[in-house]
Amino acid sequence: ARLLTQLASDEDRVAIVRFNAESQDIIGRLQPVGNRSNRQSLVESVQPPADYERAGGYTRIDLGLSRAVQVLKTAEGPARPRYVILLTDGVPTQAGSRPQDQAIKQSVAELERLGAQVFPVFLCNEKAGCPDDSFVKRTMGKVPDKAKTADELLQVFSAVFAKMKPDLHVVDRRNAAGDIEFKIREAHG
């Protein structure tokens, strides 16, 4: 979230929602990224939970997407392209909760009606591997991008960002010296 906020244009607006057993607004309304000082304030507001144990540890994708719908429905200002990046470490979990499939399908459909593109991204656990794609395919109609390492996550975010802003830089990979290489795509469209 911090990286994408740093890469955003001054006129772009961002909102950030954390979800586990509940959804929590980090930046709850779409906020203009704005100048350097405002951007830095937004970046600094994105902090990990103080207590992971109390945070719940569940994966309630339905709550995160439902909150994204609410944020976009109440957005003020000029119409702009809309994107939702769903960053999760797995498929939905929470003992005793009802299945999330229908709620997720409804939220994705509503986000699409609102003109938003949804980009699901899985953070994979090196021990457990990556979750099966079937849940995201079934509920969102998409194949999620996956990242096992920080480098892979940077590449995934760069690819997503290039879809959002095709004329900007994209991180392709590291070169033989281990340095990140940038390529500029030709302007198109």
PASEBA-1860 file (N, C-alpha, C; in nm, 3 decimals):
! residues 189
1> ARLLTQLA> 0.083/-0.118/0.000/0.000/0.000/0.000/0.088/0.125/0.000 ~ 0.195/0.121/0.078/0.284/0.237/0.081/0.350/0.260/-0.054 ~ 0.394/0.151/-0.117/0.459/0.161/-0.247/0.364/0.222/-0.350 ~ 0.242/0.171/-0.357/0.147/0.222/-0.455/0.110/0.367/-0.427 ~ 0.104/0.405/-0.301/0.078/0.545/-0.266/0.195/0.632/-0.312 ~ 0.316/0.583/-0.296/0.433/0.658/-0.342/0.434/0.673/-0.494 ~ 0.388/0.571/-0.565/0.391/0.573/-0.711/0.274/0.650/-0.772 ~ 0.172/0.678/-0.695/0.053/0.745/-0.747/0.085/0.888/-0.789
9> SDEDRVAI> 0.005/0.938/-0.883/0.017/1.077/-0.925/-0.044/1.168/-0.819 ~ -0.007/1.294/-0.820/-0.058/1.389/-0.722/-0.211/1.394/-0.720 ~ -0.273/1.382/-0.838/-0.419/1.393/-0.847/-0.491/1.261/-0.819 ~ -0.419/1.150/-0.807/-0.480/1.022/-0.774/-0.535/1.026/-0.632 ~ -0.635/0.941/-0.606/-0.692/0.931/-0.472/-0.678/0.787/-0.426 ~ -0.652/0.767/-0.296/-0.634/0.634/-0.241/-0.719/0.616/-0.115 ~ -0.757/0.492/-0.092/-0.819/0.448/0.033/-0.756/0.313/0.064 ~ -0.735/0.283/0.190/-0.672/0.156/0.228/-0.754/0.095/0.341
17> VRFNAESQ> -0.793/-0.032/0.320/-0.874/-0.105/0.418/-0.800/-0.233/0.454 ~ -0.788/-0.259/0.582/-0.732/-0.386/0.631/-0.849/-0.476/0.668 ~ -0.838/-0.604/0.639/-0.946/-0.695/0.676/-0.888/-0.822/0.737 ~ -0.958/-0.871/0.836/-0.931/-1.000/0.900/-1.066/-1.047/0.952 ~ -1.087/-1.056/1.081/-1.218/-1.092/1.133/-1.318/-0.977/1.119 ~ -1.267/-0.859/1.085/-1.348/-0.740/1.059/-1.271/-0.653/0.962 ~ -1.336/-0.552/0.908/-1.263/-0.460/0.822/-1.227/-0.336/0.903 ~ -1.113/-0.280/0.873/-1.064/-0.163/0.946/-1.011/-0.062/0.845
25> DIIGRLQP> -1.062/0.060/0.853/-1.014/0.166/0.764/-0.877/0.214/0.810 ~ -0.782/0.212/0.720/-0.652/0.274/0.744/-0.660/0.416/0.688 ~ -0.703/0.425/0.563/-0.741/0.551/0.500/-0.882/0.522/0.447 ~ -0.985/0.563/0.519/-1.120/0.514/0.495/-1.197/0.580/0.383 ~ -1.164/0.701/0.350/-1.227/0.767/0.236/-1.120/0.791/0.131 ~ -1.163/0.801/0.006/-1.064/0.831/-0.097/-1.001/0.966/-0.066 ~ -0.870/0.965/-0.051/-0.794/1.085/-0.018/-0.702/1.119/-0.135 ~ -0.696/1.246/-0.174/-0.601/1.281/-0.279/-0.458/1.260/-0.230
33> VGNRSNRQ> -0.376/1.202/-0.316/-0.236/1.182/-0.279/-0.170/1.318/-0.260 ~ -0.192/1.407/-0.354/-0.146/1.545/-0.339/0.004/1.564/-0.342 ~ 0.046/1.671/-0.278/0.187/1.709/-0.280/0.271/1.614/-0.194 ~ 0.399/1.641/-0.192/0.494/1.553/-0.122/0.460/1.538/0.027 ~ 0.423/1.646/0.091/0.392/1.642/0.234/0.267/1.557/0.261 ~ 0.163/1.576/0.181/0.040/1.498/0.199/0.066/1.351/0.169 ~ 0.142/1.325/0.063/0.176/1.187/0.026/0.248/1.119/0.142 ~ 0.344/1.188/0.201/0.420/1.130/0.311/0.329/1.100/0.430
41> SLVESVQP> 0.234/1.188/0.457/0.140/1.166/0.566/0.056/1.041/0.540 ~ 0.010/1.023/0.415/-0.067/0.903/0.381/0.018/0.778/0.397 ~ 0.141/0.782/0.350/0.231/0.666/0.360/0.255/0.630/0.506 ~ 0.277/0.731/0.589/0.304/0.707/0.731/0.182/0.651/0.805 ~ 0.063/0.675/0.753/-0.057/0.623/0.819/-0.074/0.473/0.798 ~ -0.001/0.415/0.705/-0.011/0.272/0.676/0.090/0.199/0.764 ~ 0.041/0.142/0.873/0.125/0.071/0.969/0.066/-0.067/0.994 ~ 0.151/-0.165/1.024/0.097/-0.298/1.057/0.021/-0.292/1.189
49> PADYERAG> -0.068/-0.389/1.212/-0.141/-0.390/1.339/-0.043/-0.401/1.457 ~ -0.076/-0.335/1.564/0.010/-0.337/1.683/0.012/-0.476/1.747 ~ -0.099/-0.548/1.737/-0.111/-0.678/1.801/-0.174/-0.776/1.704 ~ -0.090/-0.856/1.638/-0.141/-0.952/1.540/-0.234/-1.055/1.603 ~ -0.210/-1.092/1.726/-0.295/-1.191/1.793/-0.437/-1.137/1.809 ~ -0.447/-1.014/1.852/-0.578/-0.952/1.871/-0.643/-0.915/1.738 ~ -0.564/-0.900/1.634/-0.616/-0.860/1.504/-0.705/-0.967/1.443 ~ -0.701/-1.088/1.493/-0.793/-1.191/1.448/-0.729/-1.302/1.368
57> GYTRIDLG> -0.646/-1.267/1.273/-0.578/-1.369/1.196/-0.665/-1.439/1.093 ~ -0.791/-1.398/1.078/-0.877/-1.462/0.981/-0.869/-1.391/0.847 ~ -0.916/-1.457/0.744/-0.918/-1.399/0.610/-1.062/-1.379/0.570 ~ -1.114/-1.260/0.592/-1.252/-1.227/0.557/-1.251/-1.135/0.434 ~ -1.225/-1.196/0.319/-1.222/-1.123/0.193/-1.355/-1.052/0.169 ~ -1.464/-1.114/0.209/-1.595/-1.053/0.188/-1.605/-0.917/0.256 ~ -1.550/-0.905/0.377/-1.556/-0.778/0.449/-1.470/-0.671/0.381 ~ -1.353/-0.709/0.334/-1.266/-0.614/0.265/-1.329/-0.562/0.137
65> LSRAVQVL> -1.387/-0.652/0.057/-1.450/-0.610/-0.069/-1.577/-0.530/-0.044 ~ -1.653/-0.568/0.058/-1.774/-0.493/0.092/-1.739/-0.349/0.130 ~ -1.632/-0.333/0.206/-1.588/-0.198/0.245/-1.540/-0.121/0.122 ~ -1.473/-0.188/0.029/-1.429/-0.121/-0.095/-1.550/-0.068/-0.172 ~ -1.658/-0.145/-0.176/-1.781/-0.100/-0.241/-1.832/0.028/-0.172 ~ -1.837/0.027/-0.039/-1.886/0.144/0.035/-1.799/0.266/0.008 ~ -1.668/0.248/0.007/-1.577/0.360/-0.019/-1.603/0.419/-0.157 ~ -1.615/0.334/-0.258/-1.635/0.385/-0.393/-1.774/0.445/-0.413
73> KTAEGPAR> -1.875/0.392/-0.345/-2.010/0.447/-0.357/-2.018/0.587/-0.298 ~ -1.941/0.615/-0.196/-1.947/0.745/-0.129/-1.838/0.840/-0.175 ~ -1.763/0.802/-0.277/-1.653/0.886/-0.326/-1.707/1.015/-0.384 ~ -1.641/1.124/-0.350/-1.676/1.255/-0.403/-1.567/1.298/-0.499 ~ -1.597/1.397/-0.578/-1.498/1.449/-0.670/-1.522/1.399/-0.811 ~ -1.433/1.439/-0.901/-1.451/1.402/-1.042/-1.437/1.251/-1.064 ~ -1.509/1.203/-1.165/-1.500/1.061/-1.200/-1.359/1.032/-1.251 ~ -1.301/0.928/-1.200/-1.167/0.886/-1.239/-1.168/0.734/-1.248
81> PRYVILLT> -1.069/0.677/-1.315/-1.060/0.530/-1.316/-1.053/0.478/-1.172 ~ -1.111/0.360/-1.150/-1.117/0.303/-1.016/-1.054/0.164/-1.016 ~ -0.975/0.137/-0.912/-0.906/0.010/-0.901/-0.914/-0.038/-0.757 ~ -0.925/-0.169/-0.742/-0.920/-0.231/-0.610/-0.812/-0.339/-0.617 ~ -0.711/-0.325/-0.532/-0.609/-0.429/-0.521/-0.639/-0.506/-0.394 ~ -0.675/-0.633/-0.411/-0.707/-0.719/-0.297/-0.581/-0.798/-0.264 ~ -0.514/-0.760/-0.159/-0.391/-0.827/-0.115/-0.425/-0.917/0.003 ~ -0.407/-1.048/-0.014/-0.445/-1.143/0.091/-0.342/-1.254/0.102
89> DGVPTQAG> -0.338/-1.317/0.218/-0.246/-1.429/0.238/-0.317/-1.563/0.225 ~ -0.440/-1.563/0.180/-0.505/-1.691/0.162/-0.652/-1.683/0.131 ~ -0.711/-1.798/0.121/-0.854/-1.808/0.096/-0.929/-1.781/0.226 ~ -1.058/-1.750/0.219/-1.133/-1.713/0.339/-1.132/-1.819/0.448 ~ -1.119/-1.770/0.570/-1.125/-1.855/0.688/-1.196/-1.779/0.798 ~ -1.261/-1.845/0.883/-1.310/-1.798/1.011/-1.407/-1.904/1.061 ~ -1.368/-1.970/1.165/-1.451/-2.077/1.220/-1.589/-2.025/1.255 ~ -1.691/-2.100/1.214/-1.827/-2.066/1.249/-1.891/-1.960/1.162
97> SRPQDQAI> -1.819/-1.902/1.068/-1.879/-1.800/0.983/-1.943/-1.866/0.861 ~ -2.038/-1.798/0.803/-2.102/-1.852/0.684/-2.007/-1.842/0.566 ~ -2.025/-1.926/0.466/-1.938/-1.919/0.348/-1.944/-1.779/0.285 ~ -1.830/-1.734/0.236/-1.819/-1.598/0.184/-1.844/-1.589/0.034 ~ -1.856/-1.701/-0.034/-1.862/-1.701/-0.180/-1.963/-1.601/-0.236 ~ -2.088/-1.610/-0.190/-2.193/-1.525/-0.247/-2.167/-1.378/-0.219 ~ -2.125/-1.345/-0.098/-2.098/-1.206/-0.062/-1.984/-1.151/-0.148 ~ -1.883/-1.233/-0.173/-1.770/-1.188/-0.256/-1.816/-1.166/-0.399
105> KQSVAELE> -1.893/-1.259/-0.454/-1.946/-1.244/-0.590/-2.028/-1.116/-0.602 ~ -2.112/-1.089/-0.503/-2.195/-0.968/-0.506/-2.109/-0.841/-0.501 ~ -2.008/-0.840/-0.415/-1.922/-0.723/-0.405/-1.843/-0.701/-0.533 ~ -1.790/-0.808/-0.591/-1.715/-0.794/-0.716/-1.806/-0.741/-0.827 ~ -1.929/-0.792/-0.835/-2.024/-0.744/-0.935/-2.055/-0.596/-0.913 ~ -2.073/-0.556/-0.788/-2.100/-0.415/-0.757/-1.979/-0.327/-0.789 ~ -1.859/-0.374/-0.758/-1.738/-0.298/-0.793/-1.729/-0.279/-0.943 ~ -1.760/-0.382/-1.018/-1.757/-0.371/-1.164/-1.864/-0.272/-1.213
113> RLGAQVFP> -1.983/-0.274/-1.152/-2.088/-0.176/-1.188/-2.041/-0.033/-1.158 ~ -1.959/-0.019/-1.055/-1.905/0.113/-1.020/-1.786/0.151/-1.107 ~ -1.749/0.062/-1.199/-1.639/0.091/-1.292/-1.501/0.056/-1.240 ~ -1.493/-0.023/-1.135/-1.364/-0.059/-1.076/-1.311/-0.188/-1.136 ~ -1.182/-0.192/-1.157/-1.113/-0.316/-1.191/-1.059/-0.374/-1.061 ~ -1.074/-0.505/-1.043/-1.028/-0.571/-0.920/-0.907/-0.656/-0.955 ~ -0.800/-0.639/-0.878/-0.676/-0.714/-0.896/-0.649/-0.797/-0.771 ~ -0.681/-0.928/-0.771/-0.649/-1.011/-0.654/-0.501/-1.051/-0.654
121> VFLCNEKA> -0.437/-1.039/-0.538/-0.295/-1.074/-0.523/-0.281/-1.161/-0.398 ~ -0.221/-1.279/-0.415/-0.195/-1.369/-0.302/-0.051/-1.353/-0.254 ~ -0.035/-1.335/-0.124/0.096/-1.346/-0.061/0.111/-1.491/-0.021 ~ 0.211/-1.557/-0.071/0.227/-1.700/-0.047/0.323/-1.724/0.069 ~ 0.294/-1.829/0.145/0.377/-1.870/0.257/0.480/-1.970/0.204 ~ 0.606/-1.947/0.233/0.710/-2.036/0.179/0.693/-2.180/0.227 ~ 0.641/-2.200/0.347/0.622/-2.336/0.398/0.495/-2.400/0.340 ~ 0.385/-2.325/0.340/0.257/-2.380/0.296/0.234/-2.364/0.146
129> GCPDDSFV> 0.312/-2.278/0.082/0.293/-2.255/-0.061/0.185/-2.152/-0.087 ~ 0.135/-2.154/-0.210/0.031/-2.060/-0.251/-0.105/-2.127/-0.246 ~ -0.207/-2.050/-0.207/-0.342/-2.107/-0.211/-0.380/-2.145/-0.354 ~ -0.471/-2.238/-0.364/-0.525/-2.279/-0.493/-0.602/-2.163/-0.555 ~ -0.590/-2.147/-0.686/-0.658/-2.039/-0.759/-0.809/-2.057/-0.766 ~ -0.858/-2.178/-0.741/-0.998/-2.209/-0.770/-1.096/-2.118/-0.697 ~ -1.066/-2.078/-0.573/-1.159/-1.992/-0.500/-1.174/-1.857/-0.569 ~ -1.063/-1.796/-0.606/-1.068/-1.664/-0.669/-1.132/-1.674/-0.808
137> KRTMGKVP> -1.099/-1.780/-0.881/-1.162/-1.800/-1.011/-1.314/-1.813/-0.996 ~ -1.357/-1.888/-0.896/-1.500/-1.915/-0.875/-1.574/-1.789/-0.829 ~ -1.515/-1.711/-0.741/-1.587/-1.598/-0.682/-1.561/-1.465/-0.751 ~ -1.443/-1.449/-0.812/-1.410/-1.321/-0.874/-1.393/-1.330/-1.025 ~ -1.388/-1.454/-1.077/-1.370/-1.472/-1.220/-1.233/-1.432/-1.269 ~ -1.135/-1.438/-1.182/-0.999/-1.396/-1.217/-0.898/-1.497/-1.164 ~ -0.779/-1.494/-1.223/-0.667/-1.571/-1.171/-0.582/-1.473/-1.089 ~ -0.557/-1.503/-0.962/-0.481/-1.408/-0.880/-0.333/-1.407/-0.918
145> DKAKTADE> -0.272/-1.290/-0.904/-0.127/-1.283/-0.910/-0.076/-1.336/-0.778 ~ 0.048/-1.389/-0.779/0.103/-1.449/-0.657/0.246/-1.400/-0.634 ~ 0.281/-1.388/-0.506/0.415/-1.347/-0.469/0.460/-1.426/-0.347 ~ 0.580/-1.485/-0.357/0.638/-1.560/-0.245/0.743/-1.479/-0.171 ~ 0.798/-1.378/-0.236/0.905/-1.298/-0.178/0.875/-1.149/-0.198 ~ 0.951/-1.065/-0.129/0.935/-0.921/-0.147/0.966/-0.880/-0.291 ~ 1.067/-0.943/-0.351/1.100/-0.912/-0.491/0.984/-0.947/-0.583 ~ 0.922/-1.063/-0.561/0.808/-1.103/-0.644/0.689/-1.010/-0.622
153> LLQVFSAV> 0.668/-0.965/-0.499/0.559/-0.874/-0.472/0.583/-0.740/-0.544 ~ 0.706/-0.694/-0.545/0.740/-0.572/-0.618/0.709/-0.589/-0.767 ~ 0.742/-0.705/-0.821/0.713/-0.731/-0.963/0.563/-0.738/-0.987 ~ 0.488/-0.803/-0.899/0.342/-0.811/-0.913/0.282/-0.671/-0.908 ~ 0.320/-0.592/-0.806/0.267/-0.456/-0.794/0.304/-0.372/-0.916 ~ 0.424/-0.391/-0.967/0.466/-0.317/-1.085/0.381/-0.353/-1.205 ~ 0.351/-0.482/-1.221/0.267/-0.526/-1.333/0.125/-0.471/-1.318 ~ 0.071/-0.475/-1.196/-0.063/-0.420/-1.172/-0.063/-0.270/-1.198
161> FAKMKPDL> 0.038/-0.201/-1.149/0.048/-0.057/-1.168/0.057/-0.023/-1.316 ~ 0.129/-0.105/-1.393/0.140/-0.082/-1.538/0.004/-0.098/-1.607 ~ -0.082/-0.184/-1.554/-0.217/-0.197/-1.610/-0.300/-0.073/-1.576 ~ -0.274/-0.016/-1.458/-0.347/0.103/-1.417/-0.295/0.228/-1.488 ~ -0.165/0.234/-1.507/-0.100/0.351/-1.567/0.002/0.302/-1.670 ~ -0.044/0.268/-1.790/0.040/0.200/-1.888/0.164/0.276/-1.934 ~ 0.168/0.406/-1.916/0.283/0.483/-1.965/0.394/0.499/-1.862 ~ 0.381/0.436/-1.746/0.483/0.452/-1.643/0.579/0.333/-1.641
169> HVVDRRNA> 0.679/0.342/-1.557/0.782/0.240/-1.545/0.727/0.109/-1.491 ~ 0.790/0.002/-1.532/0.755/-0.131/-1.484/0.882/-0.202/-1.442 ~ 0.879/-0.263/-1.324/0.993/-0.343/-1.281/0.983/-0.478/-1.350 ~ 1.084/-0.512/-1.429/1.081/-0.640/-1.499/1.143/-0.750/-1.416 ~ 1.265/-0.730/-1.373/1.337/-0.833/-1.297/1.472/-0.774/-1.255 ~ 1.545/-0.852/-1.184/1.680/-0.809/-1.147/1.778/-0.856/-1.254 ~ 1.882/-0.777/-1.274/1.983/-0.818/-1.371/2.084/-0.910/-1.305 ~ 2.187/-0.949/-1.379/2.286/-1.044/-1.327/2.357/-0.991/-1.202
177> AGDIEFKI> 2.365/-0.860/-1.188/2.430/-0.800/-1.071/2.335/-0.790/-0.952 ~ 2.207/-0.830/-0.971/2.111/-0.824/-0.863/2.039/-0.692/-0.851 ~ 2.064/-0.600/-0.947/1.997/-0.471/-0.944/1.863/-0.479/-1.016 ~ 1.767/-0.402/-0.967/1.637/-0.397/-1.034/1.652/-0.318/-1.162 ~ 1.597/-0.373/-1.271/1.600/-0.305/-1.399/1.463/-0.246/-1.428 ~ 1.462/-0.128/-1.483/1.337/-0.065/-1.523/1.331/-0.057/-1.674 ~ 1.213/-0.074/-1.728/1.190/-0.052/-1.870/1.071/0.040/-1.881 ~ 1.075/0.126/-1.980/0.962/0.214/-2.005/0.888/0.159/-2.125
185> REAHG> 0.759/0.135/-2.105/0.678/0.083/-2.214/0.647/0.198/-2.309 ~ 0.634/0.165/-2.435/0.594/0.265/-2.533/0.451/0.311/-2.501 ~ 0.427/0.439/-2.521/0.292/0.492/-2.501/0.199/0.426/-2.601 ~ 0.079/0.393/-2.557/-0.017/0.330/-2.646/-0.159/0.363/-2.601 ~ -0.253/0.331/-2.687/-0.393/0.339/-2.650/-0.453/0.470/-2.667
END
